[in-house]
Amino acid sequence: MKYIEKTIIIIALIASSGGIIYKLYQLNWAGVILTLLISVFLFLIIEKQKNKKQLKLENNKINIDSLPALPTTLYLIFYFLIFGLIFKARTGEAIISPWQTINQGIFILFFIENIILFHALRKVQNKIGLLFLSLQALLAFSVASIVYKFGYGFDPFIHRATENFINDFGQASPKPFYYLGQYGLVVTLHKITQIPIYFLDNFLTPLLAALTLPYAFYSFAKNNFSCQKCINFSILLLLIMPFSIFIISTPQNLAFIFLILLVLFSFKCENWHDLKILYLLALATFISHPIAGIPAICYLAAIHIYHSDSKRLKKPLLALLFIFSSLALPFAFYLFNKSSGSFILKSSNLYAFLKNILILQIPHTENSILNLNYLYFFNTKLIIALLILLGIFIFLKNKQKLQKMSLPLFMSLSMFLSFFFNKKISFDFLINYEQDNYSQRIIIIAIIFSLPFIFLSIQWFVERAKNSPKRIQFILIIACAYLMTASFYSSYPKLDNLFNSHGYSVSQNDIEAVRWIENDSRNKDYIVLANQQTSVASLQEFGFKKYYKNKNEDIFYYPIPTGGALYQKYLDMVYKKASAKTMNEAMKIAGVDTSYFIISKYWWASDRIIKEARTNADLEHEINKEIFIFKYHQSRPSSTQYPNQQKQ
């Protein structure tokens, strides 16, 4: 297990030093070598200091003979059957949910596999149990990375394009002070291993979370709980929690992982050498994304104050830090919003927020299994709130024994307060459905600081289940396996009778569409109005190829970012009218005389939009009857039907 901790240190060192080197210089070969030299040097210092401590480590040998043959064999059979179904479902089609292509029998297999895993964990030593837990976490977190052939989401395409650009040219301009940790880590690992950037980026978060988090929770629990045999069961039951932040690789999600490691490792901080590891994790968190990094630094300050010798100053310093922690993120967002050109305060309804969490929602459909799944999904916030409150209650009853848990409670409360302050800020530079994203990230951070209390509640439940009759234990295992299966389903995008996650994935047709336009343009200047997924397909194929200048603003030739002027013109084309006038206005923004409009067949009202575009476009081209491309030239009246209009 000590090798996992060393791996965590190495990854945090590469992310931190690589991010700093990139910010100050660049990540060409010289920058990567410098990153590695700094990382190795600091790693050797940390390891030397750790060896001087002469810690009493438990025996790290794993006794393979102790593996229970039948449960292990059955578990592995089901494990690889499930992975087989996931790989078989890999697709380049435009889908909303991975469950559209995966055989629905996967949920039965996953349910049975969890029951087998509960049985196996009863018969193995803790370190072998951790291996099972990491395997199970990898299975749970990897579905999107495997099923979506070209990648899942929107932001990862932008980050991968940036990483490819940095790999080719050493740096990308501008260099913001965020995202640096992921860029430094991915580009450095790519250069020294030659593993494709797509693979490293796509699997970074699922692999890192599966490798490190079970160990981190075990490390936290073994020093704070008396029932050692209950620890692995408690870690497994964490999979009843939503784990969407671990299924997709973004700098924000990488920062969340570093922050979780910081919180859990802080419980074994006993001296200066342990504190250095916490410094490293806080730095890696901040360099990866400051939204998690600022609370990480505040938490590090709280640890310093907690361990200080000055009893007289502790309370006033912690009070000041609480105020600062509560206001730091809203103030940072205020500065960021102000720099974007506007700042608006809005009203927020605390009652509506609490009502959304605390009122039980009961779904009603003709499908009883779907009802059970959504009984869990719709009430996830309530479940999390109850687990946190129960954990706090247990902590207060055992405050002397669990004294260190006061620090994450301190930070969690400040983050919840920060969330309500932040709800007052209007992010009007973002499109409507993205404006709540920043506040939701603060809630996730508050929950991360509450994880020790959630684990405390789960451990309390497991300890009592352990002493119950066998019949009750069996019923509880069935119930827990079902909850974990419901969480497995709910943590990914969904498309069923009760829920539609909307956003389609990048498809092979999107790739072919952007390639066709590139060939048709014959290297002339042009812009394209398209939806988000087609736009990021252009990033995957051609990177940051074209920019145009409009006053002091750089205009990308596809509508990225979604808050920009070109995306608004795309929305005008699909929600108002697909007219040549709108296309002319878009071309004027970029200063070009050729443009393309792309509409996917899956877009609502696509039939109307296609008919409108056909009346005023110069040229039409179809991609497998799924994507329709219309070409326009500048300065034409919108109502004219041109004789040179043609269909290819």
FIFILUM-787163 format. One line per 3 residues: number of its first residue (from 0); their letters; for each residue x, y, z of C-alpha. Coordinates in nm, 4 decimals. Example, Ala and Ser with C-alpha at 12.3 -4.5 7.8 and 13.67 -1.06 7.14 Angstrom:
0	as	1.2300/-0.4500/0.7800; 1.3670/-0.1060/0.7140
***
This chain:
0	mky	0.0000/0.0000/0.0000; 0.2944/0.2332/0.0522; 0.3435/0.2243/-0.3264
3	iek	0.0042/0.3867/-0.3761; 0.1064/0.6726/-0.1486; 0.4312/0.7112/-0.3427
6	tii	0.2312/0.7170/-0.6668; 0.0087/0.9920/-0.5273; 0.3169/1.1965/-0.4331
9	iia	0.4725/1.1498/-0.7787; 0.1534/1.2457/-0.9624; 0.1046/1.5537/-0.7421
12	lia	0.4696/1.6530/-0.7951; 0.4481/1.6216/-1.1751; 0.1181/1.8109/-1.1852
15	ssg	0.2526/2.0893/-0.9627; 0.6017/2.1285/-1.1082; 0.4768/2.0732/-1.4653
18	gii	0.2072/2.3376/-1.4199; 0.4554/2.5887/-1.2753; 0.7163/2.5218/-1.5470
21	ykl	0.4483/2.5637/-1.8133; 0.3297/2.8923/-1.6626; 0.6816/3.0343/-1.6305
24	yql	0.8351/2.8801/-1.9419; 0.6864/2.6093/-2.1657; 0.6498/2.2317/-2.1919
27	nwa	0.8843/2.1534/-2.4767; 1.1386/1.8771/-2.4134; 1.3523/2.1118/-2.2048
30	gvi	1.0495/2.2044/-1.9919; 0.9508/1.8389/-1.9469; 1.3046/1.7381/-1.8452
33	ltl	1.3141/2.0275/-1.5980; 0.9743/1.9148/-1.4625; 1.1015/1.5607/-1.4115
36	lis	1.4248/1.6759/-1.2469; 1.2353/1.8959/-1.0002; 0.9821/1.6184/-0.9315
39	vfl	1.2511/1.3538/-0.8707; 1.4543/1.5903/-0.6512; 1.1548/1.6789/-0.4332
42	fli	1.0413/1.3160/-0.4210; 1.3817/1.2034/-0.2930; 1.3744/1.4750/-0.0265
45	iek	1.0265/1.3695/0.0867; 1.1194/0.9991/0.0914; 1.4410/1.0696/0.2832
48	qkn	1.2494/1.2683/0.5420; 0.9882/0.9942/0.5700; 1.2523/0.7268/0.6233
51	kkq	1.4009/0.9327/0.9070; 1.0677/0.9171/1.0845; 1.1011/0.5385/1.1209
54	lkl	0.7293/0.4873/1.1069; 0.5937/0.1548/1.2181; 0.4384/0.0323/0.8980
57	enn	0.2216/-0.2730/0.8914; 0.3384/-0.5682/0.6864; 0.2913/-0.4781/0.3201
60	kin	0.3114/-0.8334/0.1886; -0.0053/-0.9651/0.0357; -0.0779/-1.3292/0.0974
63	ids	-0.2274/-1.4599/-0.2264; -0.3083/-1.7911/-0.0588; -0.5614/-1.6092/0.1602
66	lpa	-0.7819/-1.5297/-0.1404; -1.1156/-1.7160/-0.1159; -1.1193/-1.9217/-0.4372
69	lpt	-1.4918/-1.9351/-0.5184; -1.5894/-1.5703/-0.4415; -1.2753/-1.4422/-0.6162
72	tly	-1.3375/-1.6533/-0.9264; -1.7045/-1.5570/-0.9446; -1.6242/-1.1904/-0.8910
75	lif	-1.3652/-1.1856/-1.1695; -1.6002/-1.3701/-1.4085; -1.8753/-1.1142/-1.3528
78	yfl	-1.6221/-0.8294/-1.3588; -1.4895/-0.9168/-1.7032; -1.8392/-0.9959/-1.8351
81	ifg	-1.9471/-0.6427/-1.7407; -1.6372/-0.4889/-1.8954; -1.7035/-0.6982/-2.2064
84	lif	-2.0538/-0.5517/-2.2392; -1.9136/-0.2006/-2.1971; -1.6448/-0.2460/-2.4644
87	kar	-1.8971/-0.4099/-2.6989; -2.1186/-0.1008/-2.6676; -1.8414/0.1403/-2.7758
90	tge	-1.9906/0.3627/-3.0444; -1.9235/0.6567/-3.2727; -2.2936/0.7444/-3.2994
93	aii	-2.4517/1.0528/-3.1482; -2.6001/0.9316/-2.8190; -2.7306/1.1001/-2.5055
96	spw	-2.6666/0.8168/-2.2605; -2.4198/0.5270/-2.2619; -2.7079/0.3076/-2.1476
99	qti	-2.8608/0.3476/-2.4965; -2.5982/0.1147/-2.6424; -2.5130/-0.1141/-2.3483
102	nqg	-2.7093/-0.4344/-2.2990; -2.9477/-0.3733/-2.0090; -2.8418/-0.7016/-1.8554
105	ifi	-2.5367/-0.5148/-1.7283; -2.7377/-0.3917/-1.4285; -2.8301/-0.7467/-1.3243
108	lff	-2.4658/-0.8499/-1.3569; -2.3494/-0.5437/-1.1615; -2.6049/-0.6128/-0.8882
111	ien	-2.4969/-0.9779/-0.8513; -2.1293/-0.8832/-0.8702; -2.1703/-0.6449/-0.5761
114	iil	-2.3319/-0.9183/-0.3669; -2.0366/-1.1472/-0.4477; -1.7952/-0.8671/-0.3599
117	fha	-1.9591/-0.8183/-0.0188; -1.9072/-1.1894/0.0460; -1.5442/-1.1802/-0.0771
120	lrk	-1.4556/-0.8818/0.1437; -1.5587/-1.0799/0.4512; -1.2883/-1.3393/0.3812
123	vqn	-0.9831/-1.1367/0.2763; -0.7268/-0.9221/0.4524; -0.7676/-0.5484/0.4164
126	kig	-0.4931/-0.4938/0.1570; -0.6382/-0.7534/-0.0813; -0.9762/-0.5983/-0.0149
129	llf	-0.8342/-0.2662/-0.1323; -0.7372/-0.4297/-0.4617; -1.0980/-0.5437/-0.5084
132	lsl	-1.2242/-0.1975/-0.4172; -0.9959/-0.0271/-0.6720; -1.1058/-0.2718/-0.9414
135	qal	-1.4706/-0.2044/-0.8596; -1.4177/0.1720/-0.8617; -1.2425/0.1496/-1.1995
138	laf	-1.5383/-0.0438/-1.3393; -1.7867/0.2087/-1.1997; -1.5960/0.5163/-1.3223
141	sva	-1.4881/0.4011/-1.6721; -1.8139/0.3543/-1.8635; -1.8132/0.6948/-2.0384
144	siv	-1.4426/0.6765/-2.1219; -1.4987/0.3457/-2.3018; -1.8420/0.3816/-2.4621
147	ykf	-1.7970/0.7260/-2.6200; -1.5561/0.6598/-2.9053; -1.4587/1.0228/-2.9569
150	gyg	-1.4951/1.1334/-2.5963; -1.7697/1.2418/-2.3593; -1.8804/1.5932/-2.2746
153	fdp	-1.7758/1.9315/-2.4065; -1.4914/2.0733/-2.1932; -1.2604/1.7684/-2.2317
156	fih	-1.2339/1.8337/-2.6067; -1.1107/2.1875/-2.5419; -0.8573/2.0671/-2.2853
159	rat	-0.7326/1.7861/-2.5120; -0.6930/2.0290/-2.7999; -0.4914/2.2568/-2.5709
162	enf	-0.2767/1.9660/-2.4509; -0.2070/1.8631/-2.8114; -0.1161/2.2217/-2.8983
165	ind	0.1198/2.2474/-2.5991; 0.2755/1.9140/-2.6937; 0.3400/2.0374/-3.0497
168	fgq	0.4445/2.3966/-2.9803; 0.5470/2.4046/-2.6138; 0.2821/2.6516/-2.5031
171	asp	-0.0606/2.7943/-2.5855; -0.1498/3.1591/-2.5499; -0.2933/3.2967/-2.3303
174	kpf	-0.1743/3.1056/-2.0228; -0.4392/3.1378/-1.7506; -0.3412/3.0525/-1.3941
177	yyl	-0.5897/2.7648/-1.3946; -0.5852/2.4223/-1.5699; -0.2050/2.4141/-1.5390
180	gqy	-0.1915/2.0989/-1.3253; -0.3711/1.8781/-1.5772; -0.1805/2.0244/-1.8712
183	glv	0.1523/1.9725/-1.6957; 0.0630/1.6166/-1.5925; -0.0800/1.4974/-1.9259
186	vtl	0.1831/1.6554/-2.1525; 0.4719/1.5357/-1.9341; 0.3365/1.1800/-1.9142
189	hki	0.2784/1.1775/-2.2894; 0.6315/1.2897/-2.3723; 0.8007/1.0373/-2.1434
192	tqi	0.5705/0.7403/-2.2201; 0.4464/0.8202/-2.5736; 0.0990/0.7089/-2.4633
195	piy	-0.1478/0.9064/-2.6817; -0.2784/1.2270/-2.5247; -0.6356/1.1155/-2.6008
198	fld	-0.5922/0.8032/-2.3846; -0.4111/0.9830/-2.1012; -0.6664/1.2622/-2.0895
201	nfl	-0.9725/1.0415/-2.1331; -0.8806/0.7955/-1.8564; -0.6904/1.0307/-1.6229
204	tpl	-0.9718/1.0967/-1.3740; -1.1301/0.7463/-1.3671; -0.7913/0.5745/-1.3273
207	laa	-0.6541/0.8181/-1.0697; -0.9732/0.8126/-0.8620; -0.9935/0.4315/-0.8695
210	ltl	-0.6268/0.3922/-0.7745; -0.6002/0.6508/-0.4976; -0.9370/0.7060/-0.3282
213	pya	-0.9928/0.3570/-0.1779; -0.6430/0.3729/-0.0270; -0.6987/0.7279/0.1018
216	fys	-1.0244/0.6289/0.2726; -0.8574/0.3202/0.4193; -0.5681/0.5306/0.5483
219	fak	-0.8168/0.7724/0.7046; -1.0352/0.5006/0.8586; -0.7713/0.2712/1.0060
222	nnf	-0.6479/0.5487/1.2366; -0.9924/0.6722/1.3407; -1.2192/0.3675/1.3781
225	scq	-1.1971/0.0648/1.6009; -1.3754/-0.1886/1.3788; -1.0995/-0.2629/1.1246
228	kci	-1.2988/-0.5432/0.9569; -1.5746/-0.2939/0.8729; -1.3501/-0.0512/0.6818
231	nfs	-1.3562/-0.2177/0.3400; -1.7347/-0.2601/0.3539; -1.7670/0.1093/0.4362
234	ill	-1.5405/0.2078/0.1463; -1.7419/-0.0101/-0.0924; -2.0649/0.1493/0.0277
237	lli	-1.9328/0.4910/-0.0740; -2.0369/0.3834/-0.4250; -2.3957/0.4539/-0.3252
240	mpf	-2.2913/0.8196/-0.3484; -2.3130/0.9912/-0.6901; -1.9718/0.9748/-0.8569
243	sif	-2.0221/1.1798/-1.1749; -1.7115/1.3908/-1.1013; -1.4954/1.0793/-1.1496
246	iis	-1.6280/0.9704/-1.4906; -1.4909/1.2588/-1.6969; -1.1430/1.4153/-1.7066
249	tpq	-1.1338/1.7914/-1.6562; -0.8953/2.0099/-1.4544; -1.1796/2.0764/-1.2098
252	nla	-1.2371/1.7058/-1.1477; -0.8632/1.6440/-1.1127; -0.8560/1.9221/-0.8519
255	fif	-1.1484/1.7561/-0.6705; -0.9449/1.4329/-0.6427; -0.6431/1.6171/-0.5021
258	lil	-0.8731/1.7975/-0.2564; -1.0259/1.4686/-0.1347; -0.6756/1.3279/-0.0835
261	lvl	-0.5791/1.6424/0.1089; -0.8808/1.6128/0.3408; -0.8318/1.2414/0.4094
264	fsf	-0.4522/1.2551/0.4528; -0.4848/1.5501/0.6906; -0.6062/1.3095/0.9599
267	kce	-0.2653/1.1467/0.9871; -0.0783/1.4766/1.0015; 0.1388/1.4340/1.3099
270	nwh	0.4572/1.6251/1.2272; 0.6287/1.8557/0.9816; 0.7003/1.5779/0.7322
273	dlk	0.3321/1.4825/0.7062; 0.2531/1.8507/0.6630; 0.4798/1.8661/0.3569
276	ily	0.2596/1.6081/0.1827; -0.0428/1.8234/0.2583; 0.1376/2.1271/0.1166
279	lla	0.2040/1.9314/-0.2018; -0.1596/1.8193/-0.2363; -0.2880/2.1726/-0.1705
282	lat	-0.0487/2.3093/-0.4354; -0.1564/2.0426/-0.6871; -0.5207/2.1277/-0.6145
285	fis	-0.4668/2.5000/-0.6629; -0.2617/2.4629/-0.9822; -0.5234/2.2268/-1.1284
288	hpi	-0.8161/2.4579/-1.0539; -0.8403/2.7522/-0.8090; -1.2110/2.6915/-0.7361
291	agi	-1.0963/2.3873/-0.5378; -0.7505/2.5294/-0.4726; -0.8598/2.8330/-0.2708
294	pai	-1.0531/2.6182/-0.0174; -0.7553/2.3771/-0.0126; -0.5227/2.6597/0.0935
297	cyl	-0.7759/2.7776/0.3526; -0.7931/2.4234/0.4903; -0.4133/2.4097/0.5081
300	aai	-0.4195/2.7349/0.7062; -0.6781/2.5826/0.9424; -0.4495/2.2825/0.9975
303	hiy	-0.1617/2.5177/1.0856; -0.3756/2.7080/1.3344; -0.5125/2.3852/1.4838
306	hsd	-0.1629/2.2457/1.5444; -0.0156/2.5733/1.6718; 0.0969/2.6127/2.0317
309	skr	-0.0759/2.9455/2.0864; -0.4050/2.8529/2.2531; -0.4946/3.2200/2.3082
312	lkk	-0.4912/3.3017/1.9342; -0.6509/2.9832/1.8008; -1.0151/3.0850/1.8323
315	pll	-0.9853/3.4396/1.6919; -0.7635/3.3179/1.4052; -1.0058/3.0374/1.3197
318	all	-1.2958/3.2851/1.3327; -1.1154/3.5161/1.0892; -1.0288/3.2212/0.8673
321	fif	-1.3937/3.1087/0.8672; -1.5026/3.4517/0.7446; -1.2254/3.4580/0.4844
324	ssl	-1.3075/3.1031/0.3619; -1.6760/3.1911/0.3288; -1.6035/3.5037/0.1243
327	alp	-1.2950/3.3987/-0.0757; -1.4690/3.2199/-0.3625; -1.7562/3.4700/-0.4024
330	faf	-1.4977/3.7503/-0.4047; -1.2876/3.5651/-0.6642; -1.5987/3.5172/-0.8797
333	ylf	-1.6830/3.8841/-0.8331; -1.3400/3.9839/-0.9674; -1.3686/3.7355/-1.2551
336	nks	-1.7202/3.8502/-1.3422; -1.6198/4.2155/-1.3202; -1.3287/4.1564/-1.5578
339	sgs	-1.5739/4.0106/-1.8102; -1.7411/4.3516/-1.8357; -2.0373/4.3387/-1.5987
342	fil	-2.1392/4.2543/-1.2456; -2.4962/4.1946/-1.1319; -2.6292/4.0878/-0.7931
345	kss	-2.9385/3.8695/-0.7954; -3.1774/3.7412/-0.5336; -3.1485/3.3822/-0.4101
348	nly	-3.4188/3.1843/-0.2349; -3.2835/2.9893/0.0642; -3.6251/2.8364/0.1328
351	afl	-3.6525/2.7002/-0.2224; -3.3036/2.5522/-0.1980; -3.3753/2.3743/0.1314
354	kni	-3.7145/2.2585/0.0059; -3.5476/2.1038/-0.2992; -3.3202/1.9037/-0.0685
357	lil	-3.5451/1.8073/0.2200; -3.8782/1.7150/0.0585; -3.9012/1.3494/-0.0419
360	qip	-3.9764/1.3040/-0.4126; -4.1623/0.9887/-0.5168; -4.1606/0.9056/-0.8907
363	hte	-4.4613/0.7461/-1.0604; -4.4306/0.5445/-1.3816; -4.5564/0.2124/-1.5057
366	nsi	-4.2084/0.0659/-1.4473; -4.1497/-0.0327/-1.0825; -3.7722/-0.0793/-1.1275
369	lnl	-3.7444/0.2665/-1.2825; -3.9476/0.4038/-0.9913; -3.7033/0.2511/-0.7433
372	nyl	-3.4029/0.3893/-0.9332; -3.5449/0.7390/-0.9379; -3.6626/0.7180/-0.5787
375	yff	-3.2885/0.7050/-0.5107; -3.1829/0.9566/-0.7789; -3.4427/1.2266/-0.7064
378	ntk	-3.3641/1.2094/-0.3344; -2.9846/1.1867/-0.3522; -2.9468/1.5333/-0.1982
381	lii	-3.1659/1.4313/0.0940; -2.9671/1.1079/0.1435; -2.6369/1.3002/0.1448
384	all	-2.7768/1.5615/0.3846; -2.8985/1.2911/0.6262; -2.5639/1.1092/0.6149
387	ill	-2.3777/1.4333/0.6888; -2.6120/1.5250/0.9752; -2.5881/1.1765/1.1270
390	gif	-2.2084/1.1910/1.0963; -2.1981/1.5289/1.2698; -2.4221/1.3935/1.5479
393	ifl	-2.1893/1.0929/1.5990; -1.8888/1.3256/1.5954; -2.0403/1.5523/1.8599
396	knk	-2.1097/1.2510/2.0824; -1.7475/1.1342/2.0438; -1.5789/1.4713/2.0079
399	qkl	-1.2817/1.3886/2.2296; -1.1961/1.0775/2.0283; -1.2644/1.2339/1.6849
402	qkm	-1.1258/1.5785/1.7600; -0.9531/1.6231/1.4220; -1.2882/1.6034/1.2428
405	slp	-1.3664/1.9537/1.3652; -1.1432/2.0949/1.0875; -1.3326/1.9505/0.7872
408	lfm	-1.6587/2.0450/0.9633; -1.5246/2.3993/0.9934; -1.4452/2.4094/0.6190
411	sls	-1.7664/2.2387/0.5147; -1.9798/2.4957/0.6978; -1.7808/2.7824/0.5450
414	mfl	-1.8283/2.6320/0.1959; -2.2056/2.6000/0.2424; -2.2094/2.9643/0.3494
417	sff	-1.9909/3.0504/0.0496; -2.2434/2.8766/-0.1750; -2.5256/3.1032/-0.0570
420	fnk	-2.3110/3.4141/-0.1027; -2.2187/3.2975/-0.4505; -2.5834/3.2436/-0.5467
423	kis	-2.6161/3.6211/-0.5297; -2.3748/3.6658/-0.8217; -2.5096/3.6582/-1.1765
426	fdf	-2.2778/3.5021/-1.4345; -2.4445/3.6779/-1.7252; -2.1459/3.6239/-1.9566
429	lin	-2.2438/3.2543/-1.9685; -2.5395/3.1050/-2.1540; -2.8409/3.0389/-1.9307
432	yeq	-2.7972/2.6686/-1.8627; -2.4312/2.7149/-1.7582; -2.4840/3.0023/-1.5136
435	dny	-2.5379/2.7804/-1.2088; -2.2244/2.5694/-1.2705; -1.9922/2.7664/-1.0444
438	sqr	-2.2282/2.7573/-0.7472; -2.2756/2.3818/-0.7911; -1.8987/2.3341/-0.7753
441	iii	-1.8933/2.5012/-0.4339; -2.1596/2.2560/-0.3134; -1.9389/1.9685/-0.4330
444	iai	-1.6454/2.1173/-0.2381; -1.8653/2.1452/0.0729; -1.9583/1.7764/0.0336
447	ifs	-1.5901/1.6826/-0.0116; -1.5111/1.8433/0.3241; -1.8113/1.6523/0.4636
450	lpf	-1.6839/1.3131/0.3408; -1.5386/1.2178/0.6818; -1.8873/1.2583/0.8311
453	ifl	-2.0501/1.0622/0.5494; -1.7965/0.7855/0.6054; -1.8585/0.8037/0.9800
456	siq	-2.2308/0.7442/0.9189; -2.1651/0.4531/0.6831; -1.9157/0.2989/0.9283
459	wfv	-2.1732/0.3321/1.2083; -2.4277/0.1514/0.9889; -2.1815/-0.1275/0.8938
462	era	-2.0780/-0.1883/1.2560; -2.4382/-0.2409/1.3562; -2.5144/-0.4573/1.0541
465	kns	-2.2129/-0.6749/1.1408; -2.3690/-0.7680/1.4745; -2.7182/-0.8327/1.3380
468	pkr	-2.8633/-1.1797/1.2586; -2.7514/-1.3471/0.9329; -3.0963/-1.3081/0.7778
471	iqf	-3.0922/-0.9321/0.8399; -2.7372/-0.9078/0.7062; -2.8418/-1.0777/0.3836
474	ili	-3.1357/-0.8392/0.3368; -2.9094/-0.5411/0.4007; -2.6518/-0.6679/0.1480
477	iac	-2.9292/-0.7017/-0.1141; -3.0486/-0.3471/-0.0390; -2.6962/-0.2018/-0.0518
480	ayl	-2.6156/-0.3842/-0.3771; -2.9318/-0.2386/-0.5265; -2.8439/0.1144/-0.4122
483	mta	-2.4980/0.0793/-0.5655; -2.6558/-0.0372/-0.8922; -2.8969/0.2575/-0.8872
486	sfy	-2.6010/0.4901/-0.8281; -2.4125/0.3239/-1.1164; -2.7066/0.3976/-1.3457
489	ssy	-2.7723/0.7478/-1.2143; -2.4130/0.8758/-1.2185; -2.4122/0.8766/-1.5993
492	pkl	-2.6320/1.0682/-1.8462; -2.9780/0.9157/-1.8701; -3.2500/0.8859/-2.1337
495	dnl	-3.5668/0.7120/-2.0176; -3.9316/0.7807/-1.9377; -3.8435/0.9968/-1.6379
498	fns	-3.5270/1.1811/-1.7342; -3.3516/1.3198/-2.0411; -2.9928/1.4406/-1.9951
501	hgy	-3.0122/1.6050/-2.3397; -2.6507/1.6702/-2.4570; -2.5570/1.4427/-2.7485
504	svs	-2.2069/1.3041/-2.7891; -1.9617/1.3795/-3.0689; -2.0270/1.1309/-3.3487
507	qnd	-1.8530/0.9979/-3.6577; -2.0915/1.2158/-3.8593; -1.9657/1.5267/-3.6770
510	iea	-1.6084/1.4284/-3.7629; -1.6990/1.3748/-4.1286; -1.8867/1.7061/-4.1396
513	vrw	-1.5932/1.9174/-4.0190; -1.3587/1.7293/-4.2530; -1.5888/1.7918/-4.5506
516	ien	-1.6065/2.1648/-4.4742; -1.2290/2.1853/-4.4423; -1.1881/2.0206/-4.7846
519	dsr	-1.4626/2.2308/-4.9432; -1.3153/2.5578/-4.8179; -0.9907/2.5013/-5.0106
522	nkd	-0.7906/2.6858/-4.7420; -1.0009/3.0023/-4.7737; -1.1216/3.1921/-4.4674
525	yiv	-1.4608/3.0852/-4.3374; -1.6714/3.0460/-4.0240; -1.9119/2.7726/-3.9199
528	lan	-2.2286/2.7966/-3.7110; -2.2842/2.4598/-3.5451; -2.3872/2.3048/-3.2158
531	qqt	-2.1386/2.2435/-2.9358; -2.0548/1.8853/-3.0245; -1.9838/1.9525/-3.3912
534	sva	-1.7763/2.2525/-3.2866; -1.5552/2.0513/-3.0531; -1.5224/1.7860/-3.3252
537	slq	-1.3393/2.0552/-3.5238; -1.1062/2.1027/-3.2249; -1.0297/1.7326/-3.2184
540	efg	-0.9553/1.7261/-3.5910; -0.7847/2.0597/-3.6537; -0.7080/2.2114/-3.3138
543	fkk	-0.7051/2.5901/-3.2807; -0.6590/2.6423/-3.6534; -0.8365/2.9702/-3.7312
546	yyk	-0.8993/3.2898/-3.5368; -1.0316/3.6224/-3.6669; -0.9955/3.9654/-3.5115
549	nkn	-1.3032/4.1702/-3.4222; -1.1995/4.4917/-3.2462; -1.0100/4.3632/-2.9410
552	edi	-1.1685/4.0181/-2.9476; -1.0374/3.6986/-3.1082; -1.3152/3.5083/-3.2858
555	fyy	-1.2715/3.1331/-3.3257; -1.4070/3.0048/-3.6557; -1.6490/2.7635/-3.4843
558	pip	-1.8845/2.8919/-3.2074; -1.6553/2.8281/-2.9098; -1.6977/2.9486/-2.6387
561	tgg	-2.0734/2.9057/-2.6143; -2.1021/3.2506/-2.4577; -1.9504/3.4168/-2.7655
564	aly	-2.1086/3.6137/-3.0496; -2.0991/3.3291/-3.3039; -2.2859/3.0908/-3.0758
567	qky	-2.5593/3.3497/-3.0311; -2.5920/3.3645/-3.4101; -2.6196/2.9864/-3.4166
570	ldm	-2.9007/3.0072/-3.1612; -3.0715/3.2682/-3.3805; -3.0503/3.0275/-3.6754
573	vyk	-3.2092/2.7360/-3.4884; -3.4525/2.9136/-3.2545; -3.5630/3.2083/-3.4687
576	kas	-3.5133/3.1574/-3.8408; -3.2409/2.9956/-4.0513; -3.1833/3.2994/-4.2713
579	akt	-2.9072/3.4343/-4.4916; -2.9385/3.7626/-4.3022; -2.8220/3.5979/-3.9798
582	mne	-2.5363/3.4271/-4.1624; -2.4326/3.7616/-4.3139; -2.4277/3.9146/-3.9657
585	amk	-2.2099/3.6279/-3.8420; -1.9692/3.6695/-4.1341; -1.9483/4.0410/-4.0635
588	iag	-1.8480/3.9696/-3.7021; -1.5530/3.7592/-3.8181; -1.4736/3.9618/-4.1299
591	vdt	-1.5083/3.6728/-4.3780; -1.7228/3.6230/-4.6861; -1.7861/3.2460/-4.6619
594	syf	-1.9749/3.0576/-4.3942; -2.1335/2.7203/-4.3236; -2.4362/2.6330/-4.1156
597	iis	-2.4624/2.2796/-3.9738; -2.7806/2.1271/-3.8371; -2.8032/1.7739/-3.6966
600	kyw	-3.1111/1.5630/-3.7614; -3.1513/1.4964/-3.3881; -3.1964/1.8694/-3.3150
603	was	-3.5535/1.9533/-3.2231; -3.7427/2.1227/-3.5098; -3.4617/2.0163/-3.7457
606	dri	-3.7115/1.9575/-4.0300; -3.8272/2.3203/-4.0142; -3.4719/2.4523/-3.9864
609	ike	-3.3536/2.2470/-4.2840; -3.6445/2.3694/-4.4992; -3.5704/2.7320/-4.4082
612	art	-3.1987/2.6971/-4.4811; -3.2667/2.5356/-4.8200; -3.4492/2.8464/-4.9402
615	nad	-3.1499/3.0794/-4.9065; -2.8244/2.8776/-4.8980; -2.5830/2.8589/-5.1916
618	leh	-2.5043/2.4939/-5.1432; -2.6300/2.1970/-4.9414; -2.4475/1.8810/-4.8432
621	ein	-2.5668/1.5802/-4.6394; -2.3626/1.3507/-4.4153; -2.5328/1.0101/-4.3991
624	kei	-2.8741/1.1819/-4.3828; -2.7888/1.2749/-4.0217; -2.6096/1.6077/-4.0607
627	fif	-2.6994/1.8831/-4.3098; -2.4454/2.1456/-4.4143; -2.5441/2.4739/-4.5821
630	kyh	-2.2931/2.7077/-4.7412; -2.3387/3.0858/-4.7617; -2.1550/3.3754/-4.9215
633	qsr	-2.1595/3.7336/-4.7976; -2.3948/4.0161/-4.9069; -2.7092/3.8525/-5.0351
636	pss	-3.0717/3.9398/-4.9504; -3.2250/3.6739/-4.7324; -3.5454/3.6232/-4.9336
639	tqy	-3.3885/3.5493/-5.2742; -3.3787/3.1990/-5.4258; -3.0562/3.1755/-5.6244
642	pnq	-3.0329/2.9859/-5.9520; -2.6866/2.8517/-5.8633; -2.8186/2.6796/-5.5504
645	qkq	-2.7257/2.3115/-5.5672; -2.7292/1.9979/-5.3594; -2.4309/1.7689/-5.3379
***
